């Protein structure tokens, strides 16, 4: 099977079965990237850092980077389209019916079941990324300070990304 077809199938599947937004998709994406042998965990974590630093949704940014790494510009375009396409199709369908069914108890029950699963997906991605990214006490400190600044003082993620990059240059 050609690389571009494999990229399309993999990223379409990721887009179709990943719920909860960009961070929830990271665990699924990492498993697929490693299963396919497209890159190492360390490279994947670097791509997450780059994806956080560039404008746009992290899932599409990651698809673009992985696609480019694997298949050049055509790979980037295919992976980006493939990861976006299921969401666009499903949202067009859901938008048509969502407000009609939103207040129904079964719909509310579905959302109550999905919310904790999304938290679990995000936590799993954080755990997997943290096991590679947090390599020493300096990295632990940068992570802890970042969590504190966002949770307590609602510091902009842009400031955290720039500040962490500067800290990395100084401390590493």
Residue pairs with C-beta under 8 A, 6 or more apart in sequence:
3 70
3 71
3 75
4 71
4 74
4 75
4 78
6 36
7 67
7 70
7 71
7 75
7 78
7 79
7 82
8 78
8 79
8 81
8 82
9 82
10 32
10 36
10 79
10 82
11 63
11 67
11 78
11 79
11 80
11 82
11 83
12 82
12 83
12 85
12 86
13 32
14 25
14 28
14 29
14 32
14 63
14 83
15 59
15 82
15 83
15 84
15 85
15 86
15 87
16 86
16 90
17 28
18 24
18 25
18 28
18 29
18 59
18 121
19 114
19 117
19 118
19 121
20 114
20 117
20 118
20 121
20 122
21 57
21 59
21 118
22 57
22 58
22 59
22 62
23 58
23 121
23 122
23 125
23 126
24 118
24 121
24 122
24 125
25 58
25 59
25 62
25 83
25 121
25 125
26 48
26 58
26 62
26 125
26 128
26 129
27 121
27 124
27 125
27 128
28 121
29 59
29 62
29 63
29 66
30 41
30 44
30 125
30 128
30 129
33 39
33 44
33 66
34 40
34 41
34 44
38 66
38 69
38 70
39 47
39 66
39 69
41 128
41 132
42 132
43 69
44 132
45 129
45 132
45 133
47 62
47 65
47 66
47 69
48 58
48 62
48 129
49 133
50 61
50 65
51 58
51 61
51 62
51 65
52 58
52 157
52 161
53 161
53 165
54 61
59 83
60 80
60 83
60 84
63 76
63 79
63 80
63 82
63 83
63 84
64 76
64 79
64 80
65 76
66 79
67 75
67 76
67 77
67 78
67 79
67 80
68 75
68 76
69 75
70 79
71 78
71 79
101 107
130 143
133 139
133 143
134 140
134 143
138 171
138 172
142 164
142 167
142 168
142 171
146 160
146 164
149 155
149 160
150 157
150 160
